[in-house]
Amino acid sequence: MSTSRIVELSARIAANTAALDAYLTSKNLPTPSFDIDGPHDCLVPKSEVDIEKARIAIAEDTTELRSLVLGPREYLMSCSHNDLLSLQATVRFRLTQSFPVGTETTFSSIAAFCGLRESNVRQILRHAIMMNVFCEPRPGVIAHNAVSRLLAEEKPIFDWLATNCNELWKAAAHTCEAWEKYPESDEPNQTGFSLANQTDKSIFEVFSQNPDRAKSFGNAMRSFTQGTGFELRHVVDNIHWASFKDGTVVDVGGSQGHVCFAVARAFPSLSFVVQDLESVITTAAKEIPRDVAARVKFMAHDFLTEQPVHNADVYIFRWIFHNWSDKNCIRILRNLIPALKPGAKIIVNDNVLPQPGSISKWQEKKLRDMDLAMAEIQNSRERELGDWRSLFKLADDRGVTGIVETTDMTD
């Protein structure tokens, strides 16, 4: 008799969990826990390939096992919009900041802090606890756990959750409406985000007029693109920067300049220009670290207009093109072409969508989530390798002498 799928999954989960636990124990590392002093991050280094594969397999297999044992009907009925509501309330009313980490409090004290009715606070928190945020050690007494502590102490993570709940959730709720209203649109101001905000402006235009929202969104994106698999070391270590000798690197749409700061520290002969909109670079230019200040300059530039820096050795686009439809990506590239000298390099640090089933379902789901998010806010998408080749060819076939792909930029 063949083994059933649920038995196969449970056996694999048990084996991989034992391997992960043995590794953590052998290294004197704490095991995963939501206790207040539990680890905030995965403790398995990427160099431990087999253990990392086991960890990812656990996440994927437990998700599949849960879905199977629920069955199709209960699985569908377990999907709840309320998961996002309690999380949105947690960040919007700053509940994680309502009492110090390491102390306990009551529903009434939190209500006084945030200005809500005590009954609403009780509804929010008891649902959030089901989402592993906060804990209730005794009836009516609330304390922090590892998750709420992270939100209380790390602003970028707080802003990541706030952006998902306050910006992306609203945009997602209006995206089908936008697809019906603008079925052939490539425009960034005809999106779920635009409809949710009752505006004819794009997300970046809206944020340019709302500095607090822009700062929160920027923190969220930075926490994501500097997270696991997207660390700046991948940019520093996997590009042959030394071959450019004493050349100039232009970071197009480089935001706060973190990429250039990291590369500048590793390669002291290079000079850098960080370009972004005036509203972005005004603050960033005042906060250049002293150790690289002599070699990193900021410049106001809209990459939808012609590139003003000619004859640089490298033009880097990190997490730029996935924000834009093909039409606008072609426009960005064509604006760059007149500035290119023979031998200039264009470096694109962005996602390449995998072929379905070629990576773990858990990992692929994260990329598919991002693909939809780009549609929600910018009428854009993530791209497969063939899409990238087509994009460059459509921009100007004469401007491309070769394309080199690397799979080492992320884990």
LOMINU-412052 format. One record per residue: residue in one letter; y, x, z of N, C-alpha, C in turn. Coordinates in steps of 0.02 Angstrom, whole numbers, padded with zeros to 5 digits, always signed. Example, Ala and Ser with C-alpha at 12.3 -4.5 7.8 and 13.67 -1.06 7.14 Angstrom:
A-00284+00660+00390-00225+00615+00390-00165+00660+00390/S-00112+00642+00354-00053+00684+00357+00002+00645+00394/
REM end
This chain:
M-00060+00043+00000+00000+00000+00000+00062+00044+00000/S+00108+00030-00045+00168+00071-00050+00215+00056+00008/T+00254+00107+00027+00301+00100+00082+00361+00058+00060/S+00382+00012+00102+00439-00029+00084+00503+00012+00086/R+00554-00013+00052+00618+00023+00049+00649+00031+00119/I+00645-00021+00161+00678-00015+00226+00642+00036+00270/V+00576+00041+00264+00539+00092+00302+00555+00162+00275/E+00559+00167+00209+00578+00232+00178+00646+00255+00202/L+00695+00208+00203+00763+00225+00225+00763+00245+00299/S+00729+00206+00340+00730+00220+00412+00699+00288+00428/A+00645+00306+00391+00614+00371+00401+00661+00428+00381/R+00694+00417+00325+00741+00469+00301+00800+00476+00349/I+00824+00419+00374+00880+00421+00422+00859+00459+00484/A+00799+00445+00508+00774+00479+00569+00768+00554+00558/A+00741+00574+00501+00732+00645+00487+00798+00681+00480/N+00844+00652+00443+00909+00684+00434+00950+00684+00498/T+00944+00632+00539+00980+00631+00602+00953+00685+00648/A+00888+00694+00649+00857+00747+00690+00881+00816+00668/A+00886+00826+00602+00910+00890+00575+00983+00903+00595/L+01025+00851+00589+01095+00858+00608+01102+00872+00682/D+01066+00835+00723+01070+00845+00795+01046+00915+00815/A+00992+00938+00783+00966+01005+00799+01016+01059+00781/Y+01051+01050+00724+01102+01098+00705+01159+01100+00756/L+01185+01041+00774+01241+01038+00822+01220+01068+00889/T+01160+01053+00910+01136+01080+00974+01129+01156+00972/S+01102+01181+00916+01092+01254+00910+01158+01292+00909/K+01211+01259+00887+01277+01291+00883+01321+01274+00944/N+01291+01240+00993+01329+01219+01052+01388+01175+01034/L+01380+01133+00984+01433+01088+00962+01420+01018+00990/P+01474+00981+01003+01465+00913+01030+01435+00867+00976/T+01396+00818+00999+01369+00770+00952+01420+00714+00941/P+01415+00678+00885+01464+00626+00870+01469+00574+00926/S+01530+00555+00942+01542+00507+00996+01610+00477+00988/F+01618+00413+01008+01683+00381+01010+01714+00385+01080/D+01681+00422+01126+01712+00433+01191+01779+00468+01181/I+01824+00460+01228+01892+00485+01219+01896+00559+01204/D+01849+00598+01230+01848+00670+01216+01800+00689+01160/G+01776+00639+01123+01731+00653+01068+01767+00689+01011/P+01730+00723+00968+01761+00761+00913+01796+00714+00863/H+01853+00735+00838+01891+00694+00791+01867+00703+00719/D+01832+00757+00706+01812+00773+00638+01738+00791+00635/C+01713+00791+00574+01645+00816+00563+01643+00890+00581/L+01592+00911+00617+01588+00980+00641+01542+01023+00598/V+01519+00997+00542+01474+01035+00498+01515+01071+00446/P+01514+01138+00445+01551+01175+00393+01522+01161+00324/K+01565+01163+00273+01542+01151+00205+01492+01203+00182/S+01494+01262+00214+01447+01315+00195+01375+01297+00214/E+01367+01252+00262+01300+01229+00283+01278+01173+00236/V+01259+01191+00175+01248+01143+00122+01194+01092+00140/D+01137+01115+00167+01082+01069+00181+01100+01020+00237/I+01134+01043+00289+01153+01000+00344+01206+00951+00321/E+01252+00973+00279+01304+00927+00253+01272+00873+00209/K+01222+00893+00170+01187+00843+00129+01152+00792+00174/A+01124+00816+00229+01090+00771+00276+01140+00722+00307/R+01199+00747+00325+01250+00705+00355+01272+00650+00306/I+01284+00669+00243+01305+00620+00193+01249+00569+00180/A+01188+00594+00179+01131+00549+00168+01125+00497+00224/I+01139+00517+00285+01138+00470+00341+01188+00415+00330/A+01249+00434+00311+01302+00384+00299+01282+00336+00244/E+01254+00363+00190+01235+00320+00134+01175+00276+00150/D+01124+00306+00181+01062+00268+00193+01072+00215+00247/T+01112+00228+00298+01123+00177+00349+01161+00118+00319/T+01208+00132+00273+01244+00078+00240+01197+00034+00199/E+01152+00067+00161+01104+00028+00121+01056-00011+00165/L+01032+00020+00218+00985-00013+00263+01017-00075+00294/R+01078-00069+00317+01113-00126+00346+01118-00183+00294/S+01137-00165+00233+01145-00217+00181+01078-00251+00167/L+01024-00212+00164+00959-00242+00148+00935-00288+00203/V+00943-00268+00266+00916-00309+00320+00959-00372+00331/L+01022-00370+00310+01063-00430+00313+01042-00480+00259/G+01025-00454+00200+01009-00498+00143+01073-00517+00107/P+01067-00536+00043+01127-00548+00001+01176-00598+00032/R+01151-00654+00058+01197-00705+00083+01236-00681+00144/E+01200-00655+00194+01234-00632+00255+01276-00570+00241/Y+01253-00529+00194+01292-00470+00175+01360-00491+00149/L+01361-00539+00102+01425-00562+00075+01468-00595+00129/M+01437-00633+00172+01475-00668+00224+01499-00621+00280/S+01472-00559+00281+01494-00511+00332+01558-00474+00311/C+01578-00481+00247+01640-00450+00224+01699-00490+00251/S+01742-00459+00289+01795-00496+00324+01864-00465+00314/H+01911-00506+00292+01981-00483+00287+02010-00469+00356/N+01979-00497+00409+02006-00488+00476+02000-00416+00501/D+01954-00378+00471+01950-00307+00490+02017-00273+00479/L+02047-00288+00422+02112-00258+00408+02168-00289+00449/L+02161-00352+00468+02214-00384+00507+02221-00351+00576/S+02166-00341+00611+02172-00310+00677+02195-00238+00673/L+02176-00202+00620+02200-00134+00611+02274-00134+00593/Q+02295-00181+00550+02366-00185+00533+02408-00199+00595/A+02385-00246+00636+02422-00262+00697+02425-00202+00744/T+02371-00164+00747+02369-00105+00790+02423-00055+00772/V+02432-00043+00706+02482+00006+00686+02552-00024+00682/R+02557-00087+00659+02623-00117+00652+02658-00124+00720/F+02620-00144+00771+02649-00153+00837+02639-00093+00882/R+02614-00038+00852+02608+00027+00886+02569+00020+00952/L+02514-00016+00949+02475-00027+01009+02445+00038+01037/T+02430+00085+00992+02402+00149+01016+02454+00191+01052/Q+02517+00175+01043+02571+00210+01079+02594+00172+01141/S+02561+00117+01158+02585+00074+01211+02568+00099+01281/F+02523+00147+01286+02506+00176+01351+02478+00246+01340/P+02488+00292+01388+02467+00362+01378+02392+00370+01373/V+02372+00419+01333+02301+00438+01328+02278+00462+01397/G+02219+00440+01418+02193+00460+01482+02207+00411+01538/T+02245+00358+01522+02260+00307+01572+02230+00240+01549/E+02235+00191+01593+02212+00124+01576+02270+00075+01581/T+02263+00019+01548+02317-00031+01549+02287-00101+01543/T+02331-00150+01540+02309-00220+01536+02338-00253+01474/F+02311-00310+01456+02337-00348+01399+02411-00366+01410/S+02428-00385+01472+02497-00405+01485+02546-00347+01478/S+02525-00287+01498+02569-00228+01491+02580-00211+01418/I+02527-00215+01378+02533-00201+01306+02577-00254+01274/A+02569-00316+01294+02610-00370+01267+02684-00358+01281/A+02699-00335+01342+02769-00321+01359+02796-00264+01317/F+02754-00215+01301+02775-00158+01261+02792-00179+01189/C+02749-00221+01159+02757-00235+01088+02792-00301+01073/G+02804-00342+01125+02842-00404+01114+02801-00461+01087/L+02735-00457+01093+02691-00512+01071+02667-00552+01131/R+02642-00611+01117+02611-00650+01170+02547-00615+01193/E+02533-00621+01258+02474-00590+01285+02410-00615+01251/S+02409-00679+01234+02349-00707+01201+02337-00675+01133/N+02392-00660+01096+02384-00627+01031+02361-00555+01039/V+02387-00522+01090+02366-00453+01103+02291-00451+01120/R+02268-00500+01159+02197-00503+01176+02155-00514+01113/Q+02178-00558+01068+02142-00570+01005+02137-00506+00964/I+02194-00472+00957+02196-00411+00916+02150-00357+00944/L+02158-00343+01009+02123-00287+01038+02048-00298+01042/R+02028-00360+01058+01956-00371+01064+01922-00369+00995/H+01960-00385+00943+01933-00376+00875+01934-00302+00856/A+01989-00266+00873+01993-00195+00858+01937-00155+00891/I+01919-00176+00952+01864-00142+00987+01799-00149+00948/M+01789-00206+00913+01731-00214+00870+01734-00166+00810/M+01795-00141+00795+01805-00093+00741+01806-00021+00768/N+01784-00013+00832+01781+00052+00864+01850+00083+00878/V+01901+00040+00886+01967+00063+00906+01981+00036+00976/F+01996+00080+01024+02003+00064+01095+01934+00048+01126/C+01935+00039+01193+01876+00015+01228+01900-00026+01288/E+01855-00065+01315+01871-00108+01372+01820-00093+01427/P+01835-00041+01469+01786-00019+01519+01770-00072+01571/R+01818-00115+01585+01808-00172+01631+01845-00231+01602/P+01823-00291+01615+01857-00350+01586+01932-00350+01599/G+01971-00354+01545+02043-00356+01550+02077-00289+01556/V+02037-00235+01556+02065-00167+01563+02052-00129+01497/I+02105-00103+01468+02100-00069+01403+02112+00006+01412/A+02072+00046+01378+02079+00119+01378+02072+00145+01307/H+02094+00206+01298+02086+00239+01233+02014+00264+01224/N+01991+00265+01162+01931+00303+01144+01952+00356+01093/A+01903+00389+01063+01920+00444+01017+01961+00420+00957/V+01947+00359+00933+01982+00333+00874+02055+00316+00891/S+02065+00277+00944+02134+00259+00962+02173+00320+00984/R+02140+00368+01015+02174+00430+01034+02199+00467+00972/L+02158+00470+00920+02179+00503+00858+02240+00469+00829/L+02241+00403+00830+02299+00366+00804+02361+00377+00848/A+02350+00385+00912+02406+00395+00958+02436+00464+00952/E+02395+00514+00936+02418+00584+00940+02431+00616+00873/E+02404+00589+00819+02413+00623+00754+02449+00576+00706/K+02514+00589+00695+02556+00546+00654+02530+00539+00583/P+02508+00591+00549+02483+00582+00480+02425+00533+00475/I+02379+00533+00524+02323+00486+00523+02349+00415+00537/F+02396+00409+00584+02427+00344+00597+02459+00317+00534/D+02496+00361+00498+02529+00339+00436+02479+00324+00381/W+02422+00358+00381+02370+00343+00332+02345+00271+00341/L+02331+00253+00404+02307+00185+00417+02363+00134+00404/A+02424+00151+00424+02480+00106+00414+02492+00093+00340/T+02487+00145+00299+02497+00137+00227+02443+00093+00196/N+02381+00103+00218+02327+00061+00193+02337-00013+00211/C+02359-00025+00273+02366-00094+00296+02432-00126+00273/N+02486-00088+00273+02552-00117+00259+02571-00116+00186/E+02544-00067+00148+02563-00060+00078+02505-00078+00031/L+02448-00045+00040+02394-00052-00009+02357-00119-00002/W+02349-00143+00058+02315-00208+00067+02355-00263+00034/K+02420-00263+00044+02463-00314+00011+02459-00307-00065/A+02462-00245-00089+02458-00234-00161+02392-00259-00189/A+02337-00244-00154+02271-00265-00176+02266-00341-00181/A+02297-00375-00133+02293-00448-00131+02328-00481-00190/H+02373-00444-00224+02411-00472-00280+02390-00441-00347/T+02340-00397-00347+02323-00361-00408+02291-00407-00461/C+02248-00451-00442+02220-00498-00491+02275-00540-00523/E+02323-00560-00482+02380-00598-00508+02419-00556-00558/A+02428-00492-00544+02464-00448-00591+02425-00439-00655/W+02358-00432-00650+02317-00425-00711+02322-00488-00755/E+02326-00546-00723+02333-00608-00761+02402-00613-00793/K+02453-00592-00756+02522-00599-00780+02539-00546-00832/Y+02512-00484-00823+02527-00429-00868+02462-00398-00893/P+02423-00433-00934+02355-00410-00950+02352-00344-00990/E+02404-00326-01026+02402-00265-01067+02451-00213-01042/S+02477-00221-00981+02532-00179-00959+02509-00109-00937/D+02549-00059-00956+02542+00009-00931+02601+00028-00885/E+02642-00021-00869+02704-00006-00833+02693-00005-00758/P+02723+00044-00724+02714+00050-00651+02750-00002-00610/N+02791-00044-00642+02826-00096-00605+02798-00166-00619/Q+02738-00168-00648+02705-00232-00662+02635-00230-00630/T+02635-00225-00564+02574-00212-00526+02568-00260-00467/G+02511-00256-00433+02503-00294-00372+02555-00275-00320/F+02572-00211-00317+02623-00188-00270+02690-00222-00285/S+02709-00223-00349+02774-00252-00367+02776-00327-00351/L+02721-00362-00365+02719-00433-00349+02720-00445-00274/A+02684-00403-00237+02683-00411-00164+02752-00400-00134/N+02791-00356-00165+02858-00341-00140+02913-00381-00175/Q+02892-00427-00219+02939-00470-00254+02996-00430-00286/T+02975-00380-00326+03023-00336-00357+03002-00320-00428/D+03050-00297-00468+03035-00272-00535+03037-00196-00536/K+03033-00165-00477+03035-00092-00471+02965-00066-00456/S+02954-00003-00474+02890+00030-00460+02888+00050-00386/I+02829+00071-00363+02821+00091-00294+02867+00148-00275/F+02875+00197-00321+02917+00254-00305+02991+00236-00305/E+03010+00190-00347+03079+00166-00345+03093+00128-00281/V+03046+00088-00260+03053+00052-00196+03059+00101-00138/F+03016+00151-00138+03017+00198-00083+03080+00241-00083/S+03108+00254-00142+03169+00294-00145+03227+00259-00110/Q+03222+00193-00103+03274+00154-00069+03254+00137+00003/N+03195+00159+00023+03171+00144+00091+03142+00209+00121/P+03184+00252+00148+03162+00318+00172+03106+00316+00223/D+03106+00266+00268+03054+00264+00319+02985+00248+00288/R+02984+00202+00240+02921+00187+00206+02898+00246+00165/A+02946+00279+00133+02929+00337+00092+02900+00393+00134/K+02928+00404+00193+02904+00457+00237+02833+00442+00261/S+02821+00379+00280+02755+00359+00302+02704+00367+00246/F+02722+00345+00185+02677+00352+00128+02664+00426+00113/G+02716+00468+00117+02708+00539+00104+02661+00571+00155/N+02669+00553+00218+02624+00579+00270+02552+00558+00257/A+02543+00495+00236+02476+00470+00222+02444+00508+00166/M+02481+00518+00111+02453+00554+00054+02439+00627+00071/R+02482+00656+00112+02471+00726+00131+02409+00732+00175/S+02399+00685+00221+02340+00688+00264+02277+00680+00222/F+02281+00640+00168+02223+00631+00125+02209+00693+00082/T+02260+00718+00048+02249+00773+00001+02242+00841+00036/Q+02249+00841+00103+02234+00901+00141+02172+00891+00184/G+02137+00835+00173+02078+00819+00212+02016+00852+00184/T+01959+00833+00211+01895+00864+00193+01883+00859+00117/G+01870+00916+00086+01858+00919+00015+01921+00929-00027/F+01979+00920+00004+02042+00926-00033+02087+00980-00002/E+02059+01022+00040+02099+01072+00074+02134+01118+00025/L+02192+01144+00045+02231+01188+00001+02194+01252-00015/R+02146+01271+00027+02109+01333+00012+02073+01329-00055/H+02056+01268-00077+02022+01262-00142+02069+01283-00198/V+02133+01266-00192+02182+01287-00242+02194+01362-00237/V+02199+01387-00177+02212+01459-00167+02154+01501-00191/D+02092+01480-00176+02033+01523-00187+02001+01516-00256/N+02014+01462-00293+01976+01449-00354+02016+01455-00418/I+02076+01482-00413+02117+01496-00472+02133+01570-00472/H+02132+01601-00530+02142+01673-00535+02217+01690-00533/W+02247+01677-00475+02319+01687-00467+02340+01760-00480/A+02297+01806-00460+02314+01877-00467+02325+01896-00540/S+02295+01860-00587+02302+01877-00658+02373+01863-00683/F+02413+01825-00646+02481+01811-00667+02531+01863-00642/K+02505+01912-00605+02544+01969-00580+02608+01948-00546/D+02666+01964-00575+02729+01946-00542+02761+01886-00576/G+02720+01840-00598+02742+01782-00637+02774+01727-00596/T+02793+01674-00631+02825+01615-00601+02779+01555-00606/V+02773+01520-00551+02732+01459-00548+02778+01400-00535/V+02772+01348-00576+02812+01287-00567+02765+01232-00543/D+02778+01205-00484+02739+01150-00457+02775+01085-00474/V+02751+01051-00525+02785+00992-00552+02765+00931-00509/G+02815+00900-00479+02800+00846-00432+02771+00872-00368/G+02795+00930-00345+02765+00967-00290+02782+00943-00220/S+02821+00889-00215+02835+00858-00151+02865+00908-00101/Q+02831+00915-00044+02858+00957+00011+02845+01032+00001/G+02809+01051-00052+02798+01121-00067+02739+01154-00033/H+02694+01115-00004+02639+01144+00035+02592+01186-00008/V+02581+01166-00071+02538+01205-00115+02567+01274-00127/C+02631+01275-00144+02663+01339-00159+02668+01384-00097/F+02679+01354-00039+02681+01394+00022+02614+01430+00033/A+02559+01393+00023+02493+01421+00034+02477+01476-00016/V+02492+01464-00081+02479+01515-00132+02524+01575-00123/A+02587+01563-00104+02635+01618-00095+02612+01666-00040/R+02583+01639+00012+02560+01682+00067+02502+01726+00046/A+02460+01700+00001+02402+01738-00021+02418+01787-00078/F+02471+01772-00116+02488+01813-00175+02562+01830-00174/P+02581+01883-00140+02652+01898-00127+02692+01920-00188/S+02660+01931-00246+02698+01952-00305+02724+01893-00346/L+02700+01832-00331+02718+01774-00370+02782+01740-00343/S+02819+01709-00389+02876+01669-00371+02862+01596-00389/F+02896+01550-00353+02879+01479-00360+02941+01435-00365/V+02934+01382-00405+02984+01329-00409+02948+01263-00395/V+02971+01228-00344+02943+01163-00326+02991+01109-00352/Q+02964+01066-00394+03005+01013-00424+02985+00945-00398/D+03035+00904-00382+03023+00834-00366+03089+00798-00369/L+03088+00734-00356+03149+00695-00359+03198+00717-00305/E+03262+00706-00318+03314+00727-00272+03302+00702-00201/S+03281+00639-00195+03270+00610-00129+03214+00646-00090/V+03168+00677-00126+03112+00712-00094+03132+00783-00074/I+03165+00818-00120+03177+00890-00108+03237+00903-00063/T+03280+00853-00053+03339+00863-00010+03318+00886+00059/T+03269+00853+00087+03244+00873+00154+03198+00933+00150/A+03153+00932+00102+03103+00986+00097+03135+01054+00088/A+03189+01058+00050+03222+01122+00037+03251+01153+00100/K+03262+01112+00151+03290+01137+00214+03236+01162+00261/E+03173+01151+00243+03118+01166+00288+03069+01217+00259/I+03093+01261+00215+03049+01313+00187+03032+01364+00241/P+02968+01378+00252+02949+01429+00302+02982+01496+00287/R+03002+01530+00338+03038+01593+00330+02998+01645+00292/D+02932+01646+00302+02892+01700+00273+02887+01695+00197/V+02904+01637+00167+02901+01630+00094+02968+01608+00064/A+03019+01602+00105+03083+01574+00083+03114+01613+00025/A+03102+01678+00021+03132+01719-00032+03099+01706-00100/R+03039+01677-00100+03002+01669-00163+02989+01597-00183/V+03011+01549-00142+03000+01479-00158+03067+01443-00162/K+03081+01413-00220+03143+01376-00229+03126+01303-00244/F+03171+01258-00225+03163+01187-00240+03213+01167-00293/M+03190+01121-00337+03233+01098-00392+03222+01024-00402/A+03277+00987-00407+03272+00916-00423+03253+00907-00496/H+03199+00871-00508+03177+00859-00578+03133+00797-00580/D+03145+00754-00628+03103+00696-00643+03058+00715-00701/F+02992+00719-00689+02947+00743-00742+02940+00693-00800/L+02972+00636-00796+02975+00591-00853+03031+00611-00901/T+03067+00665-00884+03117+00695-00928+03095+00766-00945/E+03129+00797-00992+03107+00863-01017+03110+00916-00963/Q+03058+00959-00963+03052+01014-00915+03108+01065-00925/P+03148+01078-00871+03205+01125-00879+03186+01199-00869/V+03129+01212-00838+03110+01282-00826+03066+01305-00884/H+03094+01349-00925+03057+01375-00984+03024+01442-00967/N+02969+01455-01002+02935+01520-01002+02904+01539-00935/A+02888+01491-00893+02850+01506-00833+02778+01522-00852/D+02743+01555-00808+02674+01574-00822+02625+01517-00808/V+02641+01477-00757+02595+01423-00736+02636+01361-00720/Y+02610+01304-00743+02637+01239-00722+02579+01201-00690/I+02586+01184-00627+02532+01151-00591+02549+01079-00576/F+02501+01035-00587+02507+00964-00573+02452+00946-00523/R+02470+00939-00460+02420+00921-00409+02429+00848-00389/W+02378+00808-00404+02379+00737-00388+02440+00703-00418/I+02452+00717-00482+02508+00686-00518+02482+00635-00568/F+02439+00656-00613+02420+00614-00670+02382+00551-00650/H+02346+00554-00594+02309+00493-00575+02357+00437-00554/N+02420+00454-00542+02470+00404-00525+02498+00367-00586/W+02481+00390-00646+02516+00365-00705+02467+00342-00758/S+02487+00291-00795+02447+00266-00851+02445+00319-00906/D+02398+00312-00953+02392+00361-01007+02458+00369-01044/K+02491+00314-01058+02555+00317-01094+02605+00363-01059/N+02610+00356-00994+02658+00397-00957+02634+00468-00945/C+02568+00478-00940+02542+00546-00935+02557+00585-00999/I+02548+00553-01056+02565+00585-01120+02639+00602-01123/R+02680+00558-01097+02752+00571-01094+02767+00632-01050/I+02734+00637-00993+02745+00693-00948+02725+00759-00982/L+02668+00759-01016+02645+00820-01049+02690+00839-01108/R+02712+00790-01146+02757+00805-01202+02824+00831-01177/N+02846+00810-01120+02907+00837-01091+02899+00910-01069/L+02837+00930-01060+02824+01000-01039+02818+01047-01099/I+02794+01022-01154+02777+01065-01212+02834+01110-01235/P+02897+01086-01241+02950+01131-01264+02963+01190-01218/A+02942+01185-01155+02955+01239-01107+02901+01293-01108/L+02844+01279-01141+02787+01324-01137+02795+01385-01182/K+02779+01442-01154+02776+01503-01194+02703+01516-01212/P+02691+01559-01262+02621+01574-01280+02584+01602-01219/G+02525+01575-01207+02485+01599-01151+02498+01564-01085/A+02547+01519-01083+02560+01482-01021+02500+01439-01002/K+02490+01431-00938+02433+01392-00913+02457+01328-00880/I+02420+01274-00892+02431+01210-00858+02371+01199-00811/I+02384+01194-00748+02331+01183-00699+02337+01112-00673/V+02283+01075-00680+02280+01006-00656+02229+01003-00599/N+02253+00987-00540+02209+00977-00482+02206+00902-00469/D+02153+00871-00493+02148+00798-00490+02074+00779-00491/N+02059+00716-00481+01990+00693-00482+01961+00691-00553/V+01897+00703-00558+01858+00688-00618+01804+00638-00596/L+01808+00577-00622+01758+00527-00603+01689+00548-00627/P+01639+00541-00584+01571+00560-00604+01538+00506-00646/Q+01485+00525-00680+01444+00475-00713+01409+00434-00658/P+01404+00368-00667+01373+00326-00615+01305+00353-00594/G+01296+00358-00528+01232+00380-00500+01222+00455-00498/S+01271+00494-00520+01262+00567-00521+01277+00600-00455/I+01312+00566-00409+01324+00590-00342+01303+00535-00293/S+01307+00548-00229+01286+00497-00181+01329+00435-00188/K+01299+00378-00172+01335+00315-00177+01395+00314-00130/W+01387+00343-00072+01441+00346-00022+01500+00385-00050/Q+01487+00442-00082+01541+00482-00111+01572+00448-00171/E+01529+00419-00213+01555+00385-00272+01598+00325-00253/K+01579+00289-00200+01618+00232-00177+01690+00253-00160/K+01699+00311-00129+01766+00334-00112+01808+00344-00174/L+01778+00372-00227+01815+00382-00289+01830+00316-00324/R+01783+00269-00322+01796+00204-00352+01850+00166-00314/D+01852+00176-00248+01906+00146-00208+01974+00173-00230/M+01977+00238-00241+02040+00268-00262+02059+00244-00332/D+02010+00236-00375+02022+00212-00442+02057+00144-00440/L+02032+00099-00398+02063+00033-00391+02133+00038-00360/A+02141+00083-00312+02206+00091-00279+02260+00111-00329/M+02241+00154-00377+02289+00175-00428+02311+00116-00472/A+02264+00071-00485+02281+00011-00523+02327-00035-00483/E+02315-00040-00418+02354-00085-00375+02427-00065-00371/I+02440+00001-00369+02509+00022-00355+02545+00051-00416/Q+02508+00073-00468+02542+00107-00523+02518+00088-00593/N+02471+00041-00598+02441+00027-00664+02409+00090-00693/S+02378+00129-00649+02347+00191-00671+02273+00189-00653/R+02241+00248-00657+02169+00251-00644+02148+00323-00633/E+02089+00332-00606+02056+00397-00606+02021+00405-00673/R+02006+00467-00692+01981+00480-00760+01916+00520-00760/E+01875+00505-00810+01816+00546-00823+01836+00607-00863/L+01790+00654-00870+01806+00716-00905+01828+00703-00977/G+01795+00657-01011+01815+00641-01079+01886+00612-01083/D+01905+00574-01031+01973+00547-01029+02024+00603-01024/W+02009+00653-00985+02056+00710-00978+02064+00747-01045/R+02008+00759-01078+02012+00793-01143+02054+00752-01193/S+02042+00688-01194+02078+00644-01240+02153+00643-01224/L+02169+00644-01160+02239+00641-01139+02278+00702-01165/F+02249+00761-01157+02283+00821-01181+02288+00822-01257/K+02236+00799-01289+02237+00798-01362+02289+00750-01389/L+02295+00692-01356+02345+00642-01377+02416+00667-01365/A+02425+00708-01314+02492+00733-01299+02517+00778-01355/D+02474+00823-01379+02492+00867-01435+02434+00914-01446/D+02395+00902-01496+02336+00942-01508+02354+01015-01520/R+02413+01028-01548+02434+01098-01560+02450+01134-01496/G+02466+01096-01443+02486+01128-01380+02429+01148-01337/V+02367+01135-01357+02310+01151-01316+02266+01200-01354/T+02259+01261-01326+02217+01311-01358+02148+01313-01325/G+02141+01281-01268+02076+01279-01234+02082+01244-01168/I+02027+01214-01146+02024+01181-01082+01966+01210-01042/V+01980+01231-00981+01929+01258-00938+01923+01212-00877/E+01862+01186-00866+01852+01143-00808+01821+01183-00752/T+01838+01164-00689+01805+01193-00631+01782+01138-00586/T+01723+01144-00559+01698+01095-00510+01703+01122-00439/D+01738+01178-00430+01742+01209-00365+01802+01188-00324/M+01846+01145-00354+01908+01128-00319+01897+01084-00259/T+01844+01044-00260+01826+01003-00202+01752+01010-00189/D+01733+00990-00129+01663+00998-00110+01622+00938-00132/
REM end
